[in-house]
Amino acid sequence: MRVERWSCLNGEGMVIENRRFGAGIFFRLSRLRNRWLARRYDSGAWEKWYSVKNLKRVYEKEGWEGGDGEYRRRNSDRLVVRMNELHSRLGREISMADVACFNGDYFGRLEADSSLEGKFRYTGFDITTSFVEAAASQWAGFPNAEFCNGSAFELPVEDDSFDLVLNSGMLIHVDQPAAAIAEFARVAREFMMVEVTALKNLETRFVETDLSGPRFIHRVWHFDYIKELIENVAEVVNVTSTPWREYDSVFFEAVPRR
């Protein structure tokens, strides 16, 4: 038997120690591969080059109504639909994870939706410590939210820990999307919802852009490549595409394979 422990900040800014008990083979070969990828990933890059204040300024400018607003509203609208469906079918509070949550904006959007009142518990994961601390401070006073340090390549939770897993705006910044997508599927029981910048007419799997500056990967992926990666671990049940600059913001909704 293995015991996994991790610490999160809840909506009241209190540190909570969680324990998960699991039997059998908890760490699979795929997780060992993910650990290797995590070591390659510079977990301090965002903290080093972009402060919380600067990133919040970008979010406030583009936000829900600015240049990024259309696809982010689409994401939250689809989340509300799926979460209400799950709540109705399961008859209990829904647990959701937001991987690469930054300041927990999606929690605020969902919490403000009256149809979800009292229906969900949110856990935001981010690899950048200052983002986690800022999110916990911003949403202090909400007992149904907690924020944790965690890499998308190796989330510190057991298999099937959440009813629904969201990831938005992160895959453009990694060079191994397959590993992250497999990790989303590992921890999701019912649904995984993944947003990525993509195009269908690329001649290669991706094109590099400079949209995030010279210090960061910023890739536009081939639609079919990302779809194939998701289909390797889940059944895609819905896809919506929203124009974003000269690209498309594609939102995949999928049921993890077991």
C-alpha positions in Angstrom: 0.0 0.0 0.0 1.3 3.4 -0.9 0.5 6.8 0.8 0.6 9.9 -1.3 0.7 13.3 0.5 0.5 16.8 -0.9 -0.4 20.2 0.4 -2.9 22.7 -1.0 -4.1 26.1 -0.1 -7.9 26.1 0.3 -10.2 29.1 -0.4 -9.5 30.4 3.1 -5.7 30.4 2.6 -5.2 27.5 5.0 -2.7 24.7 4.2 -4.4 21.3 4.0 -2.6 18.0 4.0 -4.3 15.4 1.9 -3.6 11.7 2.0 -4.5 9.2 -0.7 -4.2 5.5 -0.2 -3.8 3.2 -3.1 -3.0 -0.4 -3.6 -1.2 -2.2 -6.5 0.9 -0.5 -9.2 0.4 3.2 -8.6 3.3 4.5 -10.5 3.1 3.2 -14.1 5.8 3.3 -16.7 4.0 6.2 -18.3 4.4 8.1 -15.0 8.1 7.4 -15.0 8.3 8.9 -18.4 6.4 11.9 -17.3 8.8 12.4 -14.4 11.6 12.6 -16.9 9.7 15.1 -19.0 9.0 17.1 -15.8 12.7 17.4 -15.1 13.2 18.8 -18.6 10.5 21.4 -18.1 11.7 24.7 -16.4 9.1 24.9 -13.7 10.5 28.3 -12.6 10.3 30.0 -16.0 7.0 31.8 -15.6 8.0 32.9 -12.1 11.3 34.1 -13.4 10.2 36.1 -16.3 6.5 37.0 -15.7 5.2 38.2 -12.4 1.7 37.6 -11.2 1.0 41.3 -11.5 2.1 41.4 -15.2 0.2 38.3 -16.2 -2.9 39.5 -14.4 -2.7 42.7 -16.4 -2.7 40.7 -19.6 -5.7 38.7 -18.4 -7.6 41.8 -17.3 -7.0 43.4 -20.7 -7.9 40.4 -22.8 -10.0 38.6 -20.1 -13.5 37.5 -20.7 -14.5 40.4 -22.9 -11.3 41.3 -24.7 -9.3 39.4 -27.5 -9.3 36.1 -25.5 -12.9 36.5 -24.3 -14.8 34.6 -27.0 -12.9 31.3 -26.6 -12.8 31.6 -22.8 -16.5 32.2 -22.6 -17.0 29.2 -24.9 -14.9 27.1 -22.5 -16.8 28.2 -19.4 -20.2 27.7 -21.1 -19.3 24.2 -22.1 -18.0 23.5 -18.6 -21.3 24.6 -17.1 -23.2 22.3 -19.4 -21.0 19.3 -18.5 -20.9 20.0 -14.8 -24.7 20.3 -14.6 -25.1 17.0 -16.6 -22.7 15.3 -14.2 -24.4 16.6 -11.1 -27.8 15.5 -12.4 -26.5 12.0 -13.3 -24.3 11.4 -10.3 -26.5 13.1 -7.7 -23.7 14.6 -5.7 -21.2 17.4 -5.6 -18.9 17.4 -8.7 -15.1 17.5 -8.2 -13.1 19.3 -10.9 -9.4 20.0 -11.5 -8.1 23.0 -13.5 -4.6 22.2 -14.6 -2.4 25.2 -15.2 -5.0 27.3 -13.4 -2.9 30.6 -13.0 -5.1 32.8 -10.9 -8.2 30.6 -10.8 -10.2 32.8 -13.2 -12.3 29.8 -14.3 -13.3 29.1 -10.7 -14.6 32.7 -10.4 -16.5 32.3 -13.6 -18.1 29.0 -12.5 -18.8 30.2 -9.0 -20.7 33.2 -10.4 -23.0 30.9 -12.4 -26.2 30.4 -10.4 -27.0 27.1 -12.0 -23.9 25.6 -10.3 -24.5 26.9 -6.8 -23.5 24.3 -4.3 -22.8 21.7 -6.9 -19.0 21.6 -7.3 -15.6 21.5 -5.6 -12.6 23.0 -7.5 -8.9 22.2 -7.3 -6.6 24.4 -9.3 -3.1 23.1 -10.1 -0.2 25.2 -11.3 3.5 24.6 -11.4 4.4 28.2 -10.4 4.3 28.7 -6.6 3.5 32.4 -6.8 0.5 31.8 -9.0 -0.9 29.2 -6.5 -0.4 31.6 -3.6 -2.0 34.5 -5.5 -5.0 32.4 -6.5 -5.5 31.2 -3.0 -5.4 34.8 -1.8 -7.8 36.0 -4.5 -10.4 33.4 -3.8 -10.0 33.4 0.0 -13.3 32.8 1.7 -14.6 30.2 -0.8 -14.6 26.8 1.0 -15.1 24.9 -2.3 -11.8 25.9 -3.8 -8.2 24.9 -3.2 -5.0 25.6 -5.1 -2.0 23.2 -5.3 1.5 23.1 -6.8 1.5 20.5 -9.5 3.0 19.7 -12.9 0.7 18.7 -15.7 3.2 15.9 -16.4 2.8 14.4 -12.9 -0.2 15.6 -10.9 0.2 14.6 -7.2 -3.0 12.6 -7.0 -4.3 9.1 -7.6 -6.0 7.8 -10.7 -9.6 8.9 -11.2 -9.3 11.6 -8.6 -11.7 14.1 -10.3 -15.0 13.9 -12.1 -13.8 16.5 -14.6 -10.4 17.8 -15.6 -10.0 21.1 -17.5 -6.8 22.3 -19.2 -6.8 25.6 -21.2 -4.0 27.6 -22.7 -1.2 25.3 -21.7 -0.4 22.8 -24.4 0.9 25.6 -26.6 3.8 26.0 -24.1 5.0 22.3 -24.0 7.0 20.2 -26.4 5.4 16.9 -25.3 1.6 17.3 -25.3 1.0 13.5 -25.4 2.4 13.2 -21.9 0.2 15.9 -20.5 -2.9 14.6 -22.2 -2.3 11.1 -20.8 -2.0 12.6 -17.4 -5.3 14.4 -17.7 -6.9 11.2 -18.7 -5.3 9.3 -15.8 -6.9 11.6 -13.1 -10.3 12.2 -14.8 -13.2 9.9 -14.0 -15.9 11.2 -16.2 -14.7 14.0 -18.5 -11.5 15.8 -19.7 -11.9 19.1 -21.5 -8.8 20.4 -23.3 -8.4 23.7 -25.1 -5.5 24.3 -27.6 -4.6 26.6 -30.3 -4.6 24.6 -33.6 -5.0 24.7 -37.3 -6.1 22.0 -39.8 -4.0 23.0 -42.8 -0.5 22.7 -41.3 2.0 20.5 -43.2 3.8 19.6 -39.9 2.6 18.6 -36.4 3.1 22.2 -35.2 4.5 25.6 -36.1 6.6 27.7 -33.7 5.4 31.3 -33.0 6.8 34.1 -30.9 3.4 35.0 -29.3 4.9 34.5 -25.8 8.3 36.0 -26.5 11.6 34.4 -27.1 11.9 32.7 -23.7 8.9 30.3 -24.0 7.7 27.6 -26.3 4.6 28.8 -28.1 3.3 26.3 -30.6 0.3 26.1 -32.8 -0.5 22.4 -33.2 -2.1 20.5 -36.0 -5.7 19.9 -35.2 -5.5 16.2 -36.3 -2.4 15.6 -34.2 -3.9 16.8 -30.9 -7.2 15.0 -31.7 -5.2 11.7 -32.3 -3.3 12.2 -28.9 -6.6 12.6 -27.1 -8.2 9.7 -28.9 -5.3 7.5 -27.7 -6.6 7.8 -24.1 -10.2 9.0 -24.4 -13.3 9.0 -26.6 -13.8 12.5 -28.1 -17.5 13.3 -27.8 -17.6 17.0 -28.8 -15.3 19.5 -30.5 -15.9 23.2 -30.9 -13.7 25.7 -32.7 -13.5 29.4 -32.1 -11.4 31.9 -34.2 -8.5 33.3 -32.3 -6.2 35.8 -34.2 -5.2 33.9 -37.3 -5.6 30.5 -35.6 -8.4 28.5 -34.0 -9.0 27.9 -30.4 -10.2 24.2 -30.3 -12.0 22.8 -27.3 -12.1 19.0 -27.0 -14.5 17.2 -24.7 -13.7 13.6 -24.1 -14.5 10.6 -21.9 -11.3 8.8 -20.6 -10.8 5.2 -21.6 -10.6 2.7 -18.8 
